[in-house]
Amino acid sequence: MPTDRPNGSLYTKIDNGVATVEFGHPASNSFVSELLTRLANEFAKLSDNDSVSLIVLKSEGDRAFCAGASFDELVAISNLEEGKAFFSGFANVINAMRKCKKPIIGRVQGKTVGGGVGLAAACDYVYATVDAAIKLSEISIGIGPFVIAPAVERKIGKAALAELSLAPTEWKNAYWAQEKGLFAKVYDSIAEMDKELEFHVQRLASYNPNALSEMKRVLWEGTEHWDQLLAERAEASGKLALSPETKAALEKFKK
């Protein structure tokens, strides 16, 4: 049953060299800051766990994969310090995923928005269903997907990033995401996806863990400057969140 905890849930199960990390939140698996911190710390811990060869990242339920960052926390930002801290949440998670020594396999069962697209992009290999449409809606509320953009661009290229971010109300289907390189596999159902995912990760976990770690390092070559880059992007986003234009746009989305 999906969690009803206001700060969300995070569970990790380790079996036969595979760590399955599952996050959840009652608001379509969105992320409050506390949950993002926990997730970043979990990736750091698993990176140094010798009993783990690879990681599966998934979310609760059979509907949305991730609705991005907490809208309530975004609306509550009142100064630059709060704004930078808020946008640093996904920055820290993406950097933790980037630095993690273990390959991360994403399982995307449904729609994903904003920071959720960034999570998928920071995975090293992604399984998805036909229901896993994606959208970057940030421009429509006066900010932008600046923190996650490096991860998304790394996977799908600048032209596809522009197509997503400059059409912020338009959903792109799972096959578009696969064609652009965000998803590796797309399946008709969750059951079919999970069957293939289980087979794949068990086979991967049987391989030389040092080879997996070295492959992970090679895949992320050229991103060593992201600690600074994403921190700068978080600060820039925090400034925009305080602008009158963004505050006015957010008011329209309040219930």
ABEGO torsion letter per residue (X at the ends): XBBABAAEBBBBBBBGGBBBBBBBBABGGBBBAAAAAAAAAAAAAAAABAABABBBBBBBEABBABAEBBAAAAAABABAAAAAAAAAAAAAAAAAAAABABBBBBBBABBBBEAAAAAAAABABBBBBAABBBBBAAAAAGBBAAAAAAAAAAAAEAAAAAAAAABAABBBBAAAAAAAGABABBBABAAAAAAAAAAAAAAAAABBAAAAAAAAAAAABGAAAAAAAAAAAAAAAAAAAABAAAAAAAAAABX
